[in-house]
Amino acid sequence: MKNKELIDSLNHAKDIMFTNPNEALRIINSIKIKEEDVGFEDYYKMVMIAADIFYYANNFEKAIEFYNEALTVPVSNKDIAKCYCHIGDCYKENGDYKSAIRNYEKVLLIEIKIDKEILGKTYFGLATAYLDADNYKKTITFCQKVTELFKNSESEVEKYYHDTALLFIAESYGMLGNNEKSEEYFQ
């Protein structure tokens, strides 16, 4: 298969991953991708599509494998940040909060101007991982970063992060026994 055909097949698998996940996985498993056959830019795109499909199929271990493979490709720091954020999401979904937090923190260490979407997703990931790990003070810290970043957003996804972060702050204050602060954030 040529690069365009490979990418088209992978994009088709991504398009059907919610309606026909078994077929999407069959497509992914039937394609053998090698960087030397397609070049690093197309290889990166293909590996990321495959990783996303495994993520949405709840096969987080396989998704982590592909996201880690994407990290071996010479790409931009922004793309590296996305990979670490996705890896953090996978670990969080598997209940491995320490590994999730470690990968989210890697995003924050990358010396680039991270775009608002990646930064917000990283803060939100850290907040939810700390919440699930019962570390309410850190949950509050990262939720406050989310609410500040997205306070005037028009994006539905960013509004969701903002509003959910406010609820998590209220919940965390409640769990810490500060009912006055909790009620303040519930309003």
For each residue, the residues with C-beta under 8 A, 3 or more apart:
1: 5 6 9 31
2: 5 6
3: 6 7 38 39 42
4: 7 8
5: 1 2 8 9
6: 1 2 3 9 10 31 33 38 42 46
7: 3 4 10 11 42 45 46 49
8: 4 5 11 12
9: 1 5 6 12 13 27 31
10: 6 7 13 14 27 28 31 45 46 49 50 53
11: 7 8 14 15 49
12: 8 9 15 16 27
13: 9 10 16 17 23 24 25 27 28 49 53
14: 10 11 17 24 49 52 53
15: 11 12
16: 12 13 19 20 21 23 24
17: 13 14 20 21 24 52 53 56 57
18: 21 56
19: 16
20: 16 17 23 24
21: 16 17 18 24 25 56 57
22: 25 26
23: 13 16 20 26 27
24: 13 14 16 17 20 21 27 28 53 57
25: 13 21 22 28 29 53 54 57 59
26: 22 23 29 30
27: 9 10 12 13 23 24 30 31
28: 10 13 24 25 31 50 53 54
29: 25 26
30: 26 27
31: 1 6 9 10 27 28 46 50
32:
33: 6 37 38 43 46 47 50
34: 37 38 43
35: 38 39 40 43 73
36:
37: 33 34
38: 3 6 33 34 35 42 43 46
39: 3 35 42 43
40: 35 43 44 73 74 75
41: 44 45
42: 3 6 7 38 39 45 46
43: 33 34 35 38 39 40 46 47 73
44: 40 41 47 48 70 73 75 79
45: 7 10 41 42 48 49
46: 6 7 10 31 33 38 42 43 49 50
47: 33 43 44 50 51 66 69 70 73
48: 44 45 51 52 66 67 70 83
49: 7 10 11 13 14 45 46 52 53
50: 10 28 31 33 46 47 53 54 66
51: 47 48 54 55 63 65 66 67 69 70 86
52: 14 17 48 49 55 56 63 86
53: 10 13 14 17 24 25 28 49 50 56 57
54: 25 28 50 51 57 59 60 62 63 66
55: 51 52 58 59 60 63 86 89 90
56: 17 18 21 52 53
57: 17 21 24 25 53 54
58: 55 93
59: 25 54 55 62 63
60: 54 55 63 64 90 91 93 94
61: 64 65 90 94
62: 54 59 65 66
63: 51 52 54 55 59 60 66 67 86 90
64: 60 61 67 68 87 90 91
65: 51 61 62 68 69
66: 47 48 50 51 54 62 63 69 70
67: 48 51 63 64 70 71 83 86 87 90
68: 64 65 71 72 83 87
69: 47 51 65 66 72 73
70: 44 47 48 51 66 67 73 75 79 83
71: 67 68 80 83 84
72: 68 69
73: 35 40 43 44 47 69 70
74: 40
75: 40 44 70 79 80
76: 79 80 112
77: 80 81 110 111 112
78: 81 82 112 114 115 118
79: 44 70 75 76 82 83
80: 71 75 76 77 83 84 110
81: 77 78 84 85 107 110 112 114 118 122
82: 78 79 85 86 118
83: 48 67 68 70 71 79 80 86 87
84: 71 80 81 87 88 103 104 106 107 110
85: 81 82 88 89 103 104 107 118 121 122 125
86: 51 52 55 63 67 82 83 89 90
87: 64 67 68 83 84 90 91 103
88: 84 85 91 92 99 100 101 102 103 104 107 122 125 126 129
89: 55 85 86 92 93 100 125
90: 55 60 61 63 64 67 86 87 93 94 100
91: 60 64 87 88 94 96 97 99 100 103
92: 88 89 95 96 97 100 125 128 129 132
93: 58 60 89 90
94: 60 61 90 91
95: 92 132
96: 91 92 99 100
97: 91 92 100 101 129 130 132 133
98: 101 102 133
99: 88 91 96 102 103
100: 88 89 90 91 92 96 97 103 104 125 129
101: 88 97 98 104 105 126 129 130 133
102: 88 98 99 105 106
103: 84 85 87 88 91 99 100 106 107
104: 84 85 88 100 101 107 108 122 125 126 129
105: 101 102 108 109 126
106: 84 102 103 109 110
107: 81 84 85 88 103 104 110 114 118 119 122
108: 104 105 122
109: 105 106
110: 77 80 81 84 106 107 114
111: 77
112: 76 77 78 81
113:
114: 78 81 107 110 118 119 122
115: 78 118 119
116: 119 120 149 158
117: 120 121 158
118: 78 81 82 85 107 114 115 121 122
119: 107 114 115 116 122 123 149
120: 116 117 123 124 146 149 150 158 161
121: 85 117 118 124 125 161
122: 81 85 88 104 107 108 114 118 119 125 126
123: 119 120 126 127 142 143 145 146 149
124: 120 121 127 128 142 146 161 164 165
125: 85 88 89 92 100 104 121 122 128 129
126: 88 101 104 105 122 123 129 130 138 142
127: 123 124 130 131 138 139 142 143 145 146 165 168
128: 92 124 125 131 132 139 168
129: 88 92 97 100 101 104 125 126 132 133
130: 97 101 126 127 133 135 136 138 139 142
131: 127 128 134 135 136 139 168 171 172
132: 92 95 97 128 129
133: 97 98 101 129 130
134: 131 175
135: 130 131 138 139
136: 130 131 139 140 172 173 175 176
137: 140 141 172 176
138: 126 127 130 135 141 142
139: 127 128 130 131 135 136 142 143 168 169 172
140: 136 137 143 144 169 172 173
141: 137 138 144 145
142: 123 124 126 127 130 138 139 145 146
143: 123 127 139 140 146 147 165 166 168 169 172
144: 140 141 147 148 165 169
145: 123 127 141 142 148 149
146: 120 123 124 127 142 143 149 150 161 162 165
147: 143 144 150 151 162 165 166 169
148: 144 145 151
149: 116 119 120 123 145 146
150: 120 146 147 153 155 158 159 161 162 165
151: 147 148 162
152:
153: 150 158 159 162
154: 158 159
155: 150 158 159
156: 159 160
157: 160 161
158: 116 117 120 150 153 154 155 161 162
159: 150 153 154 155 156 162 163
160: 156 157 163 164
161: 120 121 124 146 150 157 158 164 165
162: 146 147 150 151 153 158 159 165 166
163: 159 160 166 167
164: 124 160 161 167 168
165: 124 127 143 144 146 147 150 161 162 168 169
166: 143 147 162 163 169 170 185
167: 163 164 170 171 185 186
168: 127 128 131 139 143 164 165 171 172
169: 139 140 143 144 147 165 166 172 173 185
170: 166 167 173 174 181 182 183 184 185 186
171: 131 167 168 174 175 182
172: 131 136 137 139 140 143 168 169 175 176
173: 136 140 169 170 176 178 179 181 182 184 185
174: 170 171 177 178 179 182
175: 134 136 171 172
176: 136 137 172 173
177: 174
178: 173 174 181 182
179: 173 174 182 183
180: 183 184
181: 170 173 178 184 185
182: 170 171 173 174 178 179 185 186
183: 170 179 180 186 187
184: 170 173 180 181 187
185: 166 167 169 170 173 181 182
186: 167 170 182 183
187: 183 184
